[in-house]
Amino acid sequence: MVQSKRLVNALKETLKSRDITYADVAEHLGLSLSSVKRQFSTNRFSLHRLEQVCDLAGIDLLELARLAEERRLRVASLTEEQERQLVSDPALLLVTVCVLNRWTFERIVERYGFSTVQLTGLLVRLDRIGLLEMLPARRIRLRIARNFAWLPGGPIHRYFVDRVQNEFLSGEFDPGRDLHRFSWGMLSEASGAQLRTKIAEVMDTFDDLTRRDEVRADAAATGTCFLVALRRWEPTAFRQFRPPGVSDAG
C-alpha cells in the first residue's frame, strides 16, 4: 500500500492540469466515485492502483516522484527573518522583485546596471534563501509555489505601507493609461463578502496577465502596480461628530 501525501498531491495536480476528473478516474479503475474520492482524501493507494491512475494521466511513477519532490521544494512564503533580510538591502529586494517577475539575468543587468559579479552575488543569496536555483549559463529557476505570498503584516508588507504606498498614491495618474478611483459607501456584511470575492477574481486576472506577459518575448511589459484595499473605515474628521456611545454599526 502506497501512502504518501506528496505523491497523491502531485498526482492531483497532474490530473487537474490535464482536465481529468475523479469521475474519469473512477471509470478508468472500474470503481465508484465515492471510493475514488476516499482514496484521494486518505492518500492511500495500492501500487497497482497508483500505476493505473498514472497511466490515465500519461505519467509514470518515476516522473510523478520527481514532480512530488519539486513540489516539496517550492516555497509558499518566507520566514519573517528572511523577509527582513530583503527589506534591509534595497538591491536584494529589487532583484527579488525582478526574478519573481521572471526577468532574465541579462535583462536585470541591462535595466539596472549591476555588474555581473554584483548580480551573481545577489542571486546566490536568494538561492540560499530558497527562492530560486542558479543554473548554468546564468539561467534562473524559481522555486516558489503558485500561491506564493508575502507574510500578512510581515516585513515586506510593512515596507510597502511605510515606504512605497504613499509615494505610489501621491504620484500623478495618466487618465489615458492609469486608473485611480476612491469610493465610499455603506456595505452590509453579505455585500462586503460578495465584493471581496469579486476583488479576488480581479487580482487573479492581474496575476494571470502578468504571468502571460512574463513569457511573451513580444510583450512590451513595464512595471505596473495594482493596489486594492477594502476595509471598514471612517475618517477621523467624521468620527468626532458621533454622539458618545454610537458605534460603527449605529
C-alpha positions in Angstrom: 0.0 0.0 0.0 1.4 3.4 -1.0 0.6 6.1 1.5 2.3 9.4 0.5 0.6 12.7 0.7 3.2 14.3 -1.5 2.8 11.7 -4.2 -1.0 11.9 -4.1 -0.9 15.7 -4.2 1.4 15.7 -7.2 -1.0 13.3 -8.9 -3.9 15.6 -8.1 -2.1 18.5 -9.7 -1.3 16.4 -12.8 -4.9 15.3 -13.2 -6.2 18.8 -12.8 -3.7 20.2 -15.3 -4.9 17.7 -17.8 -8.6 18.2 -17.1 -9.1 14.6 -15.8 -11.8 14.4 -13.2 -12.4 12.0 -10.3 -15.3 10.6 -12.4 -12.8 9.8 -15.2 -10.5 8.1 -12.7 -13.5 6.1 -11.3 -14.4 4.9 -14.8 -10.8 4.0 -15.7 -10.4 2.0 -12.5 -13.9 0.5 -12.6 -14.6 1.9 -9.1 -17.4 4.1 -7.7 -16.8 7.8 -7.5 -17.1 7.8 -3.7 -14.4 5.1 -3.5 -12.0 7.1 -5.6 -12.6 10.3 -3.6 -11.9 8.3 -0.4 -8.6 7.0 -1.7 -7.5 10.5 -2.7 -8.7 12.0 0.6 -6.8 9.4 2.7 -3.8 9.3 0.4 -3.9 5.5 0.3 -3.4 3.7 -3.0 -2.1 0.2 -3.8 0.9 0.4 -6.1 -1.2 -1.2 -8.8 -4.0 1.4 -8.5 -1.4 4.2 -8.4 0.1 2.9 -11.6 -3.3 2.7 -13.2 -4.1 6.3 -12.4 -0.7 7.4 -13.6 -1.4 5.6 -16.9 -4.6 7.5 -17.3 -2.7 10.8 -16.6 0.1 9.8 -19.1 2.8 9.9 -16.5 5.0 7.2 -15.0 5.8 6.7 -11.3 9.3 8.0 -11.6 8.1 11.2 -13.2 5.4 11.5 -10.5 8.0 11.1 -7.8 10.1 13.8 -9.4 7.1 16.2 -9.5 6.3 15.4 -5.9 9.9 16.3 -4.9 9.8 19.6 -7.0 6.5 20.4 -5.3 8.1 19.9 -1.9 10.9 22.3 -2.7 8.5 25.1 -3.8 8.4 27.9 -1.4 5.0 29.2 -0.4 6.3 32.0 1.8 9.4 33.2 3.5 10.1 33.4 7.2 9.9 36.8 8.9 13.7 36.9 9.2 14.1 36.2 5.5 11.7 39.0 4.6 13.6 41.2 7.0 16.8 40.4 5.1 15.2 41.5 1.8 13.9 44.9 3.1 17.2 45.7 4.8 19.0 45.5 1.4 17.3 47.6 -1.4 19.4 45.9 -4.1 18.4 42.4 -2.9 14.8 43.4 -2.7 14.9 44.9 -6.2 16.5 41.7 -7.6 13.9 39.6 -5.8 11.1 41.6 -7.4 12.7 41.1 -10.8 13.2 37.4 -10.6 9.6 36.9 -9.2 8.6 38.6 -12.5 10.7 36.1 -14.4 13.3 38.6 -15.6 16.5 37.1 -17.0 20.0 37.8 -15.8 20.7 39.8 -18.9 17.5 41.9 -18.6 18.3 42.8 -15.0 21.8 43.9 -15.9 20.5 46.0 -18.8 17.8 47.7 -16.8 19.6 48.4 -13.6 23.3 48.4 -14.4 24.5 45.8 -11.9 27.9 44.3 -12.7 27.9 40.6 -13.4 29.7 40.0 -10.1 27.2 42.1 -8.1 24.1 40.4 -9.6 25.6 36.9 -9.3 26.2 37.6 -5.6 22.7 38.8 -5.0 21.2 35.8 -6.8 23.4 33.4 -4.8 21.9 35.0 -1.6 18.4 34.3 -3.0 19.4 30.8 -3.9 20.5 30.2 -0.2 17.1 31.6 1.0 15.4 29.1 -1.3 13.6 31.4 -3.7 15.5 30.3 -6.8 18.1 27.9 -8.2 21.1 29.2 -10.1 21.6 27.2 -13.3 24.5 27.1 -15.8 24.7 29.9 -18.4 23.3 32.4 -15.8 19.8 30.9 -16.0 17.4 31.3 -13.1 14.8 28.8 -12.0 12.2 30.0 -9.5 11.4 27.6 -6.6 8.2 29.3 -5.5 4.7 27.8 -5.2 1.9 29.1 -7.4 0.3 30.5 -4.3 3.5 32.2 -3.1 2.7 35.2 -0.9 4.4 37.7 1.4 3.6 37.3 5.1 0.5 39.2 6.2 1.7 42.1 8.2 5.3 40.9 7.7 8.4 43.0 6.9 7.6 43.2 3.2 4.0 44.4 3.9 5.3 46.9 6.4 7.9 48.1 3.9 5.2 48.7 1.3 3.0 50.6 3.7 5.8 52.7 5.2 7.9 53.5 2.1 6.0 52.6 -1.1 2.3 53.2 -0.7 2.3 57.0 -0.1 4.8 57.5 -3.0 2.6 55.5 -5.3 -0.7 57.2 -4.4 0.8 60.8 -4.3 2.2 60.5 -7.9 0.3 61.6 -11.0 -2.1 59.1 -12.7 -2.4 59.4 -16.5 -6.1 59.3 -17.3 -5.5 57.5 -20.6 -3.4 54.7 -19.2 -3.9 54.6 -15.4 -6.8 54.3 -13.1 -7.3 55.9 -9.7 -10.7 55.8 -8.1 -11.9 56.1 -4.5 -15.4 55.2 -3.5 -17.0 55.3 -0.1 -20.4 53.9 0.8 -22.3 51.7 3.3 -22.0 47.9 2.9 -23.6 45.1 4.8 -21.6 42.0 5.8 -23.1 40.0 3.0 -22.4 42.7 0.4 -18.8 43.0 1.7 -18.2 39.3 1.3 -19.5 39.4 -2.2 -17.3 42.4 -3.1 -14.2 40.6 -1.6 -14.9 37.7 -3.9 -15.0 40.0 -6.9 -11.8 41.7 -5.9 -10.1 38.3 -5.5 -11.2 37.5 -9.1 -9.7 40.7 -10.4 -6.5 40.1 -8.5 -6.3 36.6 -10.1 -6.8 38.2 -13.5 -3.9 40.6 -12.8 -1.7 37.6 -11.8 -2.7 35.6 -14.9 -1.9 38.5 -17.2 1.5 39.2 -15.6 2.4 35.6 -15.9 1.4 35.5 -19.6 3.4 38.6 -20.4 6.4 37.3 -18.5 6.8 34.5 -21.1 5.9 36.6 -24.2 9.0 37.9 -25.9 7.0 40.5 -27.8 5.2 41.9 -24.8 6.2 45.5 -24.1 5.7 45.0 -20.4 6.5 47.8 -17.9 6.5 48.0 -14.2 2.9 48.2 -13.0 1.5 48.4 -9.5 -2.1 47.3 -8.7 -3.2 48.3 -5.3 -6.5 47.1 -3.9 -7.8 48.0 -0.4 -11.1 47.4 1.3 -11.8 48.0 5.0 -14.4 49.2 7.3 -13.3 52.8 8.0 -14.5 56.3 8.7 -12.3 59.4 8.6 -11.3 60.8 12.0 -12.7 64.2 10.9 -16.1 62.5 10.7 -15.9 60.3 13.8 -15.6 63.4 16.0 -19.2 64.3 15.3 -20.6 61.0 16.7 -22.5 61.2 20.0 -20.9 59.3 22.8 -21.7 55.5 22.7 -22.6 55.4 19.0 -20.6 52.6 17.3 -19.7 51.8 13.7 -23.0 49.8 13.4 -25.0 52.7 14.7 
